[in-house]
Amino acid sequence: MKALRRFLVLVAAACLAAMTLTASPAAVRGDALLGITEAAWVDAQYARGPVEAGTLDVPVITACTTENEGMNGAMSGVTLTWTSVLDDPARMLLAFSVTAGVVFEAPTDRIAMTGPAAGLYTFTFTATASELDAALGPLAGASVGAAVSTRAGTEWRSDVATRTVSVGTLSGGLGSATCDLGHTITLTGLTAATLPISRVIPVGTSATSSLPPALQDRRRTPVYTVTVRDITTNAVVPNAPVTIVLPDGLAFESGTFADLGEGTFTTSATGTVDFRVVADRSEPAQGPVRVESPRAFTILSGQPVTSVPLVAWGYSVQGQTGSDNLTAARTSAVPLWDNLSITGAAAVGSSYATMLYADQNGNMWGRGYNASGIIGDGTATDRTSVVAALTGPGVQVGNITHIGTGTEQLSSVAVDASGGVWATGDNELSGFGTAYTNTRYWQRVSNNYAMPAGALTAEVNPWGAVMMVLNNGQAMVAGADSYGYSAQGAAVGAAAGAAGLVMLTAPGTPITGVSSGGIGWYSSAVVTEDGRLYTAGTAAYGGSGTFYLAEKALPAGKTAAKVIVRQFRMLVIMTDGSAYALGANTSGAQGIGSTATPGATLAPVVMPEGAVVTDVTMGNDTTLFLLESGAVYFAGLNDTGGAGAGATGGVISTPVRVPLAHTATKVVASWYDSFIAVLG
């Protein structure tokens, strides 16, 4: 199975690499219609392949005349006249047949064309009795089928218009030849010579899944769209029937054809049919989706099929979860389709009600709330669709490896691969340095700090102070501090803190060996490489109760791997995958099974037996827990649908699984409780 998946991925990559796509012009002719978008996708990826189809005009036979009447039993010649909106005899296919596999095709250079009249061209062709006899065999007393269709390139055919040329013997030995204008026939020979009017689009579903059985059996794909366009004008074709046939193992998710593998749909007023499919079994289902129409069609153009790993749910008023739902809450996760060039996520982050992510190339993007320019696109305009984060007009922020998350401050921070710290938005407490002025573009504020080494991570707290974990094992805080989170032994003014201060465990003693850290309203914490936890600031919110970092005792047998600090609380992930809470517990968001407040005492998070927590992200009064298995769990106030189960309401103090379609590799929450997961 792994070898098959690897092969399909290579095929998809080859298809995409070979494709050159252009917009479809009106009145396209011939083989230009046959630019085809095809690819395959597997292994827990979301993907989308819009299918754009153009109709082929079905000709109308207006006259059919015969000769040789009165010649007993002899074959007749026949003249056929028809009309079409197409203006090229080479696009016409006229065929005569009697038996399967024996066909006489009219030479297109003998098809005469006149017009147009009322938008239609008239075509005429005469087949002589002798050439029909020669091509189809002795035809005395036979009936010959004549069928005309339009075509595109060498493959596509419209439906046929047909007539029957009958030759027989009348009483008294007289012959007859008639051309039946009122009778439509289907001849085996013609069917064999006419290719099916359909095109296959490969699709696939996840080949592996750690979801529970109830979810494995109903894995959803994204919405697929078939668009039918007129082949001459490029206009969409409304109210046209389209038959969609799914491969074995897949079924339509809902509607008239729910749980069926085939259905005939009618295009909308915009010429489209949207459908979503589900897998009916836990084994992967993969194969072609066949799209057929009585009006033959061909692919006009499309976008390359692409993996789209980001799904979003929760608070959505400014487009945090997609521009199609600007309501207070989106209660189940949906793919973020608005930029199909984003096929990976090097980092995810947030700020206030803003969602930020770096794509597979490290280029940063943002969406949602944009007061004070916290997206950093040069404006303060909310963005309901994703936009590039910029350092100046037309220059995107790139090479990003980390983005800060979850602050209530109207500020955003990020770190690049060289260890530089970037920021946009407000600069309260001078956390971005005294030289910083908000331009609503991203600026490299590490130039304003006295940094002993480059940064690995950076977080901004609700006051505007910035905490950084450095690649030399130290941690530092930039900005003013009245509560001890900078670990300097005393309060720090804005001027003194603007350049950044290395965090201390005692006077003149910097913390070393730091691998993880975070900062909240009144406290901060770090974890060292040897598994120790240090905290500073207000004890009720997990701090040491002092203005220095002090080691906090861990439960017996536990060593710390990571600490996450937001607002008034902390969560500590242990090396064995368990998690413990400190500080506040509003709405049960700490996931300890109650709304009790842990304060300065580590309280265990209640997770399923055997669960291994690898990451945590916090909103205002919500938390997402990411497990090693790729499962995502939610705790807290479900007012924006954070549980992802299709409803709002309730306080969830024992974490519940978010029903994502596939496993996740990254998660992020905003302070306003919007959520993004990166699917893997």
C-alpha positions as CSV (number, residue, x, y, z in Angstrom):
1,M,0.0,0.0,0.0
2,K,2.9,2.4,0.8
3,A,4.4,1.7,-2.6
4,L,1.1,2.4,-4.3
5,R,0.6,5.7,-2.4
6,R,4.2,6.7,-3.3
7,F,3.6,6.0,-7.0
8,L,0.4,8.0,-7.0
9,V,2.0,10.9,-5.4
10,L,4.8,10.8,-8.0
11,V,2.2,10.7,-10.8
12,A,0.4,13.7,-9.3
13,A,3.7,15.6,-9.1
14,A,4.5,14.8,-12.7
15,C,1.1,15.9,-13.9
16,L,1.3,19.2,-12.1
17,A,4.8,19.9,-13.2
18,A,3.9,19.3,-16.8
19,M,0.8,21.6,-16.8
20,T,0.6,25.1,-18.3
21,L,-2.7,26.7,-17.6
22,T,-4.3,29.7,-19.2
23,A,-7.7,31.4,-19.0
24,S,-10.3,30.0,-21.4
25,P,-11.1,32.5,-24.1
26,A,-14.5,32.8,-25.6
27,A,-15.1,31.0,-28.9
28,V,-12.2,28.5,-28.5
29,R,-11.9,26.1,-31.3
30,G,-10.6,22.5,-31.8
31,D,-7.9,20.9,-29.8
32,A,-7.4,24.0,-27.6
33,L,-10.5,22.7,-25.8
34,L,-8.5,19.7,-24.6
35,G,-6.3,21.2,-21.9
36,I,-6.9,18.7,-19.1
37,T,-6.4,19.0,-15.3
38,E,-5.7,15.6,-13.7
39,A,-3.9,14.5,-10.6
40,A,-4.2,12.0,-7.7
41,W,-4.1,12.7,-4.0
42,V,-3.7,10.3,-1.1
43,D,-2.6,10.0,2.5
44,A,-4.8,12.2,4.6
45,Q,-4.7,15.2,2.3
46,Y,-7.4,17.6,1.4
47,A,-7.5,18.4,-2.2
48,R,-9.7,20.2,-4.7
49,G,-9.9,19.8,-8.5
50,P,-12.5,22.1,-10.1
51,V,-13.7,20.6,-13.4
52,E,-14.6,23.1,-16.2
53,A,-16.5,21.5,-19.0
54,G,-17.6,22.9,-22.4
55,T,-20.7,21.6,-24.2
56,L,-20.5,20.4,-27.8
57,D,-23.4,21.5,-30.0
58,V,-25.7,18.7,-31.1
59,P,-26.5,19.2,-34.8
60,V,-30.1,19.3,-36.1
61,I,-30.9,17.4,-39.3
62,T,-33.1,19.5,-41.5
63,A,-33.3,17.4,-44.7
64,C,-32.6,13.9,-45.9
65,T,-33.2,12.9,-49.5
66,T,-32.5,9.7,-51.5
67,E,-32.0,8.8,-55.1
68,N,-32.6,5.6,-57.3
69,E,-36.2,5.2,-56.3
70,G,-37.8,2.6,-58.6
71,M,-34.6,0.6,-58.9
72,N,-35.7,-2.7,-57.3
73,G,-33.6,-3.4,-54.1
74,A,-30.6,-1.4,-55.2
75,M,-28.9,0.8,-52.7
76,S,-29.7,4.5,-52.8
77,G,-27.4,7.5,-52.6
78,V,-28.3,9.9,-49.8
79,T,-28.0,13.7,-49.3
80,L,-28.0,14.9,-45.7
81,T,-28.5,18.5,-44.6
82,W,-28.0,19.7,-41.0
83,T,-27.4,22.9,-39.0
84,S,-25.0,23.7,-36.1
85,V,-23.7,26.8,-34.3
86,L,-20.2,25.7,-35.2
87,D,-18.6,27.1,-38.3
88,D,-16.1,24.5,-39.4
89,P,-16.8,21.4,-41.5
90,A,-13.8,19.7,-39.9
91,R,-15.7,19.8,-36.6
92,M,-18.5,17.7,-38.2
93,L,-18.6,13.9,-38.1
94,L,-21.1,12.1,-40.4
95,A,-21.0,8.4,-40.3
96,F,-23.0,5.6,-42.1
97,S,-23.2,2.1,-40.7
98,V,-25.1,-1.2,-40.9
99,T,-23.3,-3.6,-38.6
100,A,-20.9,-3.2,-35.6
101,G,-17.4,-2.1,-36.6
102,V,-18.2,-1.3,-40.2
103,V,-18.5,2.5,-40.7
104,F,-18.2,4.9,-43.6
105,E,-17.1,8.3,-42.4
106,A,-17.8,11.2,-44.7
107,P,-14.7,13.0,-45.8
108,T,-14.9,16.5,-44.2
109,D,-13.4,18.2,-47.3
110,R,-16.6,17.2,-49.2
111,I,-18.9,18.7,-46.5
112,A,-20.3,21.9,-47.9
113,M,-21.1,24.8,-45.5
114,T,-23.2,28.0,-46.0
115,G,-24.3,30.7,-43.6
116,P,-24.7,31.8,-41.0
117,A,-28.4,32.5,-40.9
118,A,-29.9,33.3,-37.5
119,G,-26.7,32.2,-35.9
120,L,-26.7,28.7,-37.5
121,Y,-24.5,27.3,-40.3
122,T,-25.9,24.8,-42.8
123,F,-23.9,21.7,-43.8
124,T,-24.6,19.4,-46.7
125,F,-23.1,16.1,-47.7
126,T,-24.0,13.6,-50.5
127,A,-22.9,9.9,-50.3
128,T,-23.3,8.0,-53.5
129,A,-24.8,4.5,-53.7
130,S,-21.6,3.1,-55.0
131,E,-19.3,4.4,-52.2
132,L,-21.8,3.2,-49.6
133,D,-21.9,-0.3,-51.3
134,A,-18.1,-0.3,-51.4
135,A,-17.6,0.7,-47.8
136,L,-20.4,-1.2,-46.1
137,G,-20.8,-4.3,-48.3
138,P,-23.7,-5.4,-50.5
139,L,-26.7,-3.4,-49.3
140,A,-29.6,-4.7,-51.5
141,G,-32.7,-4.6,-49.3
142,A,-30.8,-3.2,-46.3
143,S,-31.4,-0.2,-44.0
144,V,-28.4,2.1,-43.4
145,G,-28.1,4.3,-40.4
146,A,-26.8,7.9,-40.9
147,A,-25.6,9.8,-37.8
148,V,-24.1,13.2,-37.6
149,S,-22.3,14.8,-34.5
150,T,-19.9,17.6,-33.7
151,R,-16.5,17.0,-32.3
152,A,-13.6,18.6,-30.6
153,G,-10.1,17.4,-31.3
154,T,-9.7,13.6,-31.8
155,E,-11.6,12.5,-28.7
156,W,-14.8,14.3,-27.9
157,R,-18.2,13.8,-29.6
158,S,-21.6,15.4,-29.1
159,D,-24.8,13.4,-29.1
160,V,-25.7,12.2,-32.6
161,A,-28.6,13.2,-34.8
162,T,-29.7,10.1,-36.8
163,R,-31.8,9.0,-39.7
164,T,-32.5,5.7,-41.4
165,V,-32.1,5.1,-45.2
166,S,-34.2,2.2,-46.1
167,V,-34.1,0.2,-49.4
168,G,-36.7,-2.4,-50.2
169,T,-38.9,-4.1,-52.8
170,L,-42.5,-2.9,-53.5
171,S,-45.3,-4.8,-55.1
172,G,-44.9,-5.3,-58.8
173,G,-41.1,-5.6,-58.5
174,L,-40.6,-1.8,-58.1
175,G,-37.8,-0.6,-55.8
176,S,-38.0,2.1,-53.1
177,A,-35.5,4.2,-51.1
178,T,-36.8,6.4,-48.2
179,C,-35.1,8.7,-45.7
180,D,-36.9,8.6,-42.4
181,L,-36.9,12.1,-40.9
182,G,-39.2,11.1,-38.0
183,H,-37.3,8.1,-36.7
184,T,-34.3,8.0,-34.4
185,I,-32.2,4.9,-34.1
186,T,-29.1,3.7,-32.3
187,L,-26.9,1.4,-34.3
188,T,-24.3,-0.9,-32.8
189,G,-21.8,0.0,-35.5
190,L,-22.1,3.7,-34.8
191,T,-21.9,3.2,-31.0
192,A,-18.7,1.3,-31.5
193,A,-17.2,4.2,-33.5
194,T,-18.2,6.9,-31.1
195,L,-16.2,7.4,-28.0
196,P,-18.0,7.9,-24.7
197,I,-18.9,11.5,-23.8
198,S,-17.2,11.6,-20.5
199,R,-13.9,12.4,-18.8
200,V,-12.4,10.8,-15.7
201,I,-11.0,12.9,-12.8
202,P,-8.9,10.8,-10.4
203,V,-9.7,11.4,-6.7
204,G,-8.8,9.7,-3.5
205,T,-9.4,9.6,0.2
206,S,-7.1,9.1,3.2
207,A,-5.2,5.8,3.1
208,T,-4.7,5.7,6.8
209,S,-6.7,6.9,9.8
210,S,-6.4,7.0,13.5
211,L,-10.0,8.1,13.8
212,P,-12.5,6.0,15.8
213,P,-14.5,3.5,13.7
214,A,-17.6,5.7,13.7
215,L,-15.6,8.5,12.0
216,Q,-13.5,6.2,9.8
217,D,-16.6,5.0,7.9
218,R,-17.6,8.6,7.0
219,R,-14.5,10.3,6.0
220,R,-15.4,13.4,3.9
221,T,-13.6,14.8,0.9
222,P,-13.8,18.5,0.0
223,V,-16.5,19.9,-2.2
224,Y,-15.9,19.1,-5.8
225,T,-17.4,21.3,-8.5
226,V,-18.3,20.5,-12.1
227,T,-18.8,23.6,-14.3
228,V,-20.4,23.2,-17.7
229,R,-19.7,25.9,-20.3
230,D,-20.9,26.4,-23.9
231,I,-18.1,25.4,-26.2
232,T,-18.5,28.4,-28.5
233,T,-19.3,31.3,-26.3
234,N,-17.7,30.0,-23.1
235,A,-20.9,30.9,-21.3
236,V,-22.0,28.7,-18.4
237,V,-24.9,26.3,-19.2
238,P,-27.6,26.3,-16.5
239,N,-30.3,23.6,-16.0
240,A,-28.3,20.9,-17.9
241,P,-28.3,17.3,-16.7
242,V,-24.9,15.9,-15.5
243,T,-24.4,12.3,-14.4
244,I,-21.6,11.7,-11.9
245,V,-20.4,8.1,-11.2
246,L,-18.1,7.5,-8.2
247,P,-15.6,4.6,-7.9
248,D,-16.3,1.7,-5.6
249,G,-16.0,2.6,-2.0
250,L,-17.3,6.1,-2.3
251,A,-20.8,7.5,-2.1
252,F,-22.4,10.9,-2.2
253,E,-22.6,12.4,1.3
254,S,-26.0,14.0,1.2
255,G,-29.0,15.0,-0.9
256,T,-31.1,12.9,-3.2
257,F,-28.3,10.5,-4.0
258,A,-26.9,10.2,-0.4
259,D,-25.1,6.9,0.1
260,L,-25.3,6.1,-3.6
261,G,-22.4,5.9,-6.0
262,E,-24.1,7.4,-9.0
263,G,-26.5,10.3,-9.5
264,T,-27.8,12.6,-12.2
265,F,-27.7,16.2,-11.2
266,T,-28.9,19.5,-12.8
267,T,-26.5,22.4,-13.2
268,S,-27.3,25.5,-11.2
269,A,-28.1,28.9,-12.6
270,T,-24.3,29.4,-12.8
271,G,-23.8,26.1,-14.6
272,T,-22.3,24.2,-11.7
273,V,-22.9,21.0,-9.7
274,D,-21.3,20.8,-6.3
275,F,-20.9,17.5,-4.5
276,R,-19.1,16.0,-1.6
277,V,-18.3,12.3,-1.2
278,V,-17.6,10.0,1.8
279,A,-15.8,6.7,2.1
280,D,-18.1,3.9,3.0
281,R,-15.4,1.7,4.5
282,S,-12.3,2.0,6.6
283,E,-10.1,0.8,3.7
284,P,-9.0,3.6,1.3
285,A,-11.2,4.2,-1.7
286,Q,-9.5,5.6,-4.7
287,G,-10.3,5.7,-8.4
288,P,-11.8,7.8,-11.2
289,V,-14.9,9.9,-10.8
290,R,-16.7,9.8,-14.2
291,V,-18.7,12.9,-15.3
292,E,-21.1,12.4,-18.2
293,S,-23.6,14.7,-19.9
294,P,-26.1,14.2,-22.7
295,R,-24.4,17.3,-24.1
296,A,-20.9,16.0,-24.7
297,F,-18.3,18.1,-23.0
298,T,-14.6,18.5,-22.7
299,I,-12.3,20.0,-20.1
300,L,-11.6,23.7,-20.9
301,S,-9.3,24.7,-18.1
302,G,-8.7,24.3,-14.4
303,Q,-6.4,24.8,-11.5
304,P,-3.9,22.1,-10.6
305,V,-5.2,19.8,-8.0
306,T,-3.5,20.8,-4.8
307,S,-3.2,19.7,-1.3
308,V,-4.9,22.2,1.0
309,P,-3.9,21.3,4.6
310,L,-5.6,24.1,6.6
311,V,-9.0,23.7,8.1
312,A,-10.7,26.3,10.4
313,W,-13.7,26.6,12.7
314,G,-14.9,28.8,15.6
315,Y,-15.3,32.6,15.7
316,S,-15.8,33.7,12.1
317,V,-17.2,37.3,11.9
318,Q,-14.2,38.8,10.1
319,G,-13.6,35.7,7.9
320,Q,-11.2,33.9,10.2
321,T,-12.7,30.6,9.0
322,G,-13.6,31.5,5.4
323,S,-15.4,34.3,3.7
324,D,-18.5,32.1,3.1
325,N,-19.6,32.3,6.8
326,L,-19.3,35.6,8.5
327,T,-21.3,34.6,11.5
328,A,-20.4,34.5,15.2
329,A,-19.5,30.8,15.0
330,R,-18.6,28.1,12.6
331,T,-19.3,24.9,14.5
332,S,-17.4,22.4,12.4
333,A,-14.0,22.5,10.6
334,V,-13.9,23.4,6.9
335,P,-11.0,23.7,4.5
336,L,-9.6,27.1,3.7
337,W,-9.8,27.1,-0.1
338,D,-9.3,30.7,-0.9
339,N,-5.6,30.4,-1.9
340,L,-4.8,27.0,-3.5
341,S,-1.1,27.9,-3.7
342,I,-0.9,27.2,0.0
343,T,-0.1,23.5,0.1
344,G,1.7,23.3,3.4
345,A,2.2,25.3,6.7
346,A,5.6,25.8,8.1
347,A,4.1,27.7,11.1
348,V,0.7,28.9,12.4
349,G,-0.1,31.7,14.8
350,S,-2.6,34.3,15.8
351,S,-3.2,37.6,17.4
352,Y,-6.4,38.8,19.0
353,A,-9.0,37.8,16.4
354,T,-6.5,37.4,13.6
355,M,-5.2,34.1,12.1
356,L,-1.7,33.9,10.7
357,Y,0.2,31.2,8.9
358,A,3.4,30.6,7.0
359,D,3.0,28.5,3.9
360,Q,5.2,25.6,2.7
361,N,7.8,28.1,1.5
362,G,7.8,30.2,4.7
363,N,5.8,33.1,3.2
364,M,3.4,34.6,5.7
365,W,-0.4,35.1,5.2
366,G,-3.1,36.5,7.4
367,R,-6.9,36.8,7.7
368,G,-9.6,38.1,10.0
369,Y,-9.5,41.1,12.3
370,N,-6.9,43.8,11.3
371,A,-7.2,46.7,13.7
372,S,-3.8,48.4,14.2
373,G,-2.5,46.5,11.2
374,I,-2.0,43.2,13.0
375,I,-2.1,41.3,9.8
376,G,0.6,43.5,8.5
377,D,-0.7,44.1,5.0
378,G,-0.3,47.9,5.1
379,T,-3.9,48.5,6.1
380,A,-6.2,48.3,9.1
381,T,-9.0,46.7,7.0
382,D,-10.4,43.4,8.1
383,R,-9.7,40.6,5.7
384,T,-12.4,37.9,5.1
385,S,-10.0,36.1,2.7
386,V,-6.4,35.4,3.2
387,V,-3.9,38.1,2.2
388,A,-0.1,38.3,2.1
389,A,1.7,39.7,5.1
390,L,4.0,42.4,3.9
391,T,7.2,44.3,4.8
392,G,6.2,47.0,2.4
393,P,4.1,47.5,-0.7
394,G,4.2,44.2,-2.7
395,V,6.9,42.6,-0.6
396,Q,5.8,39.5,1.3
397,V,7.3,38.4,4.7
398,G,9.3,35.3,4.0
399,N,11.4,32.5,5.6
400,I,9.2,32.4,8.7
401,T,9.6,29.5,11.0
402,H,7.5,30.5,14.1
403,I,4.5,32.8,14.7
404,G,3.4,34.0,18.1
405,T,-0.1,33.0,19.2
406,G,-3.1,33.9,21.3
407,T,-2.5,37.4,22.7
408,E,-5.2,39.9,23.6
409,Q,-2.8,42.7,22.5
410,L,-3.2,44.3,19.1
411,S,0.3,43.1,18.1
412,S,1.7,40.2,16.2
413,V,5.2,38.6,16.3
414,A,7.1,36.1,14.2
415,V,10.6,34.6,13.9
416,D,12.5,33.9,10.7
417,A,15.0,31.1,9.9
418,S,18.0,33.4,10.8
419,G,16.6,34.1,14.3
420,G,15.3,37.5,13.5
421,V,12.1,38.7,15.2
422,W,9.4,40.5,13.2
423,A,6.4,42.5,14.5
424,T,3.5,44.6,13.4
425,G,0.7,46.4,15.3
426,D,0.7,48.4,18.5
427,N,3.9,48.9,20.6
428,E,2.6,49.3,24.1
429,L,5.3,48.9,26.8
430,S,8.0,49.5,24.1
431,G,8.1,45.7,23.5
432,F,9.2,46.3,19.9
433,G,11.9,48.8,20.9
434,T,11.9,52.5,21.1
435,A,12.7,52.9,17.4
436,Y,9.5,51.1,16.3
437,T,6.7,53.1,14.8
438,N,3.6,51.2,13.6
439,T,3.4,51.3,9.8
440,R,0.9,48.4,9.5
441,Y,3.7,46.5,7.8
442,W,6.0,43.9,9.4
443,Q,9.3,45.2,10.7
444,R,12.4,43.3,11.9
445,V,12.3,44.5,15.5
446,S,15.2,42.3,16.6
447,N,17.3,45.1,15.1
448,N,16.1,47.2,18.0
449,Y,17.2,44.6,20.7
450,A,20.5,43.8,22.3
451,M,20.3,40.1,21.6
452,P,23.1,37.7,22.6
453,A,21.8,35.2,20.0
454,G,19.1,34.7,17.5
455,A,15.5,33.8,18.5
456,L,13.8,30.4,18.2
457,T,10.4,31.6,19.3
458,A,8.7,34.9,20.2
459,E,5.4,35.6,22.0
460,V,3.8,38.9,22.9
461,N,1.8,39.2,26.1
462,P,-1.5,41.1,26.5
463,W,0.4,44.2,27.8
464,G,2.7,44.2,24.8
465,A,5.9,42.8,26.2
466,V,7.8,40.3,24.0
467,M,9.4,37.0,25.3
468,M,11.9,35.2,23.2
469,V,13.6,31.8,23.6
470,L,17.1,32.2,22.1
471,N,19.2,29.6,20.2
472,N,22.0,29.9,22.8
473,G,19.7,28.4,25.5
474,Q,18.8,31.8,27.1
475,A,15.4,33.6,27.3
476,M,14.8,37.3,27.2
477,V,11.9,39.8,27.5
478,A,11.6,43.2,25.8
479,G,9.3,45.9,27.2
480,A,8.2,47.2,30.5
481,D,7.2,44.9,33.4
482,S,5.4,45.7,36.6
483,Y,4.6,42.0,37.6
484,G,7.8,40.0,37.4
485,Y,7.4,38.2,34.1
486,S,10.7,39.5,32.8
487,A,12.5,37.9,35.7
488,Q,14.8,40.9,36.5
489,G,14.3,40.9,40.3
490,A,12.3,44.1,40.2
491,A,9.9,46.1,38.0
492,V,11.3,47.3,34.7
493,G,10.4,50.6,32.9
494,A,9.8,50.9,29.2
495,A,13.1,52.6,28.5
496,A,15.1,50.0,30.4
497,G,13.3,47.0,28.9
498,A,13.0,48.2,25.3
499,A,16.2,46.6,24.2
500,G,15.4,43.3,25.8
501,L,16.7,41.8,29.1
502,V,17.9,38.2,29.6
503,M,15.8,36.4,32.2
504,L,17.4,35.7,35.5
505,T,17.1,33.0,38.2
506,A,19.0,35.3,40.7
507,P,20.9,38.6,40.6
508,G,23.4,38.3,37.7
509,T,22.5,34.7,36.9
510,P,20.9,34.2,33.5
511,I,18.7,31.1,32.9
512,T,20.4,28.6,30.6
513,G,19.5,25.5,28.6
514,V,16.0,26.9,27.8
515,S,14.1,24.9,25.2
516,S,10.6,26.3,25.6
517,G,8.9,29.4,27.1
518,G,5.9,31.5,27.3
519,I,4.5,34.7,28.8
520,G,1.0,35.8,30.0
521,W,-0.6,38.8,31.7
522,Y,1.2,38.5,35.1
523,S,3.6,35.5,34.8
524,S,6.0,33.7,32.6
525,A,7.7,30.2,32.4
526,V,10.4,28.3,30.7
527,V,11.4,24.6,30.4
528,T,15.0,23.6,30.2
529,E,16.6,20.8,28.1
530,D,17.0,18.7,31.2
531,G,13.2,18.7,31.9
532,R,12.9,21.3,34.6
533,L,10.2,24.0,34.9
534,Y,10.9,27.5,36.0
535,T,8.3,30.2,36.5
536,A,8.3,33.9,37.4
537,G,5.6,36.5,38.4
538,T,2.3,36.2,40.1
539,A,1.8,32.8,41.9
540,A,-1.9,32.7,41.4
541,Y,-1.3,32.5,37.7
542,G,1.4,29.9,37.8
543,G,4.3,32.2,38.6
544,S,7.0,31.9,41.3
545,G,5.6,34.6,43.4
546,T,8.9,36.5,42.9
547,F,10.5,38.7,40.2
548,Y,13.0,35.9,39.4
549,L,12.6,32.6,37.7
550,A,12.3,29.9,40.3
551,E,12.2,26.1,39.7
552,K,8.8,24.6,40.4
553,A,8.6,21.0,41.7
554,L,7.0,18.6,39.3
555,P,4.9,15.5,40.1
556,A,7.0,12.4,41.1
557,G,8.6,10.8,38.1
558,K,7.7,13.6,35.7
559,T,10.1,15.8,33.6
560,A,8.9,18.7,31.5
561,A,9.1,18.9,27.7
562,K,7.2,22.1,26.9
563,V,5.3,25.0,28.6
564,I,2.6,27.1,27.0
565,V,1.6,30.4,28.8
566,R,-1.4,32.6,27.8
567,Q,-3.4,35.2,29.6
568,F,-3.7,34.0,33.3
569,R,-2.7,30.3,32.9
570,M,-0.1,27.8,32.0
571,L,-0.1,24.2,30.6
572,V,3.0,22.0,31.0
573,I,3.5,19.0,28.7
574,M,5.6,16.3,30.2
575,T,8.1,14.1,28.4
576,D,5.7,11.1,28.8
577,G,2.9,13.0,27.0
578,S,0.8,13.9,30.1
579,A,-0.2,17.5,30.6
580,Y,-0.6,19.6,33.8
581,A,-2.3,22.9,34.4
582,L,-1.3,26.0,36.5
583,G,-3.1,29.3,37.1
584,A,-6.7,30.2,36.2
585,N,-9.3,27.8,34.8
586,T,-12.1,30.0,33.4
587,S,-14.8,27.9,31.8
588,G,-12.9,24.7,32.5
589,A,-10.4,25.5,29.7
590,Q,-7.5,23.8,31.4
591,G,-9.2,20.5,30.8
592,I,-8.7,19.1,34.4
593,G,-12.3,17.8,34.6
594,S,-13.7,20.6,36.6
595,T,-13.7,24.4,36.8
596,A,-11.6,24.4,39.9
597,T,-8.6,26.8,39.9
598,P,-5.2,25.1,40.0
599,G,-3.4,28.3,40.9
600,A,0.2,27.5,42.0
601,T,-0.4,23.8,42.2
602,L,0.1,21.6,39.1
603,A,-3.2,19.8,38.3
604,P,-3.4,16.9,35.8
605,V,-5.3,17.4,32.5
606,V,-7.8,14.6,32.0
607,M,-7.0,12.9,28.7
608,P,-8.0,9.4,27.3
609,E,-5.9,6.6,28.6
610,G,-2.7,6.3,26.6
611,A,-3.0,9.7,25.0
612,V,0.3,11.5,24.3
613,V,0.0,15.3,24.2
614,T,2.6,16.9,21.9
615,D,1.3,20.5,21.7
616,V,-1.3,22.9,23.2
617,T,-2.8,26.1,22.0
618,M,-5.0,28.5,24.0
619,G,-7.7,30.9,23.2
620,N,-9.3,33.3,25.7
621,D,-11.2,30.6,27.6
622,T,-10.6,27.6,25.3
623,T,-7.8,25.1,24.7
624,L,-6.9,22.7,21.9
625,F,-4.7,19.7,22.8
626,L,-2.8,18.0,19.9
627,L,-1.9,14.3,20.4
628,E,0.9,12.3,19.0
629,S,-1.7,10.3,17.0
630,G,-2.8,13.5,15.3
631,A,-6.1,13.7,17.2
632,V,-7.2,17.1,18.5
633,Y,-9.1,17.6,21.7
634,F,-11.0,20.7,23.0
635,A,-11.8,22.0,26.4
636,G,-13.4,25.3,27.6
637,L,-16.4,27.5,26.7
638,N,-18.0,26.2,23.5
639,D,-19.7,29.5,22.6
640,T,-17.9,29.7,19.2
641,G,-18.2,26.0,18.4
642,G,-14.6,25.1,19.4
643,A,-15.6,21.5,20.0
644,G,-16.2,21.3,16.3
645,A,-19.3,19.0,16.7
646,G,-21.8,21.2,14.9
647,A,-23.2,23.1,17.9
648,T,-22.4,25.9,20.3
649,G,-23.0,26.1,24.1
650,G,-21.8,24.5,27.3
651,V,-18.7,24.4,29.4
652,I,-16.4,21.4,28.6
653,S,-14.0,20.8,31.4
654,T,-13.0,17.3,30.3
655,P,-11.4,17.5,26.8
656,V,-13.5,16.0,23.9
657,R,-12.3,15.1,20.5
658,V,-12.7,17.5,17.7
659,P,-14.1,15.5,14.7
660,L,-11.7,16.5,12.0
661,A,-11.7,14.6,8.7
662,H,-8.0,13.7,9.1
663,T,-5.2,13.8,11.6
664,A,-3.5,17.1,12.4
665,T,0.2,18.1,12.7
666,K,-0.3,21.7,14.1
667,V,-3.1,23.6,15.8
668,V,-3.6,27.3,16.8
669,A,-6.3,29.3,18.6
670,S,-6.8,33.0,18.6
671,W,-7.7,35.0,21.7
672,Y,-11.2,35.4,20.2
673,D,-11.5,31.6,19.9
674,S,-11.0,30.9,16.2
675,F,-9.2,27.7,15.5
676,I,-7.0,26.3,12.7
677,A,-5.6,22.8,12.3
678,V,-3.0,21.8,9.8
679,L,-3.9,18.3,8.4
680,G,-1.1,15.8,7.7
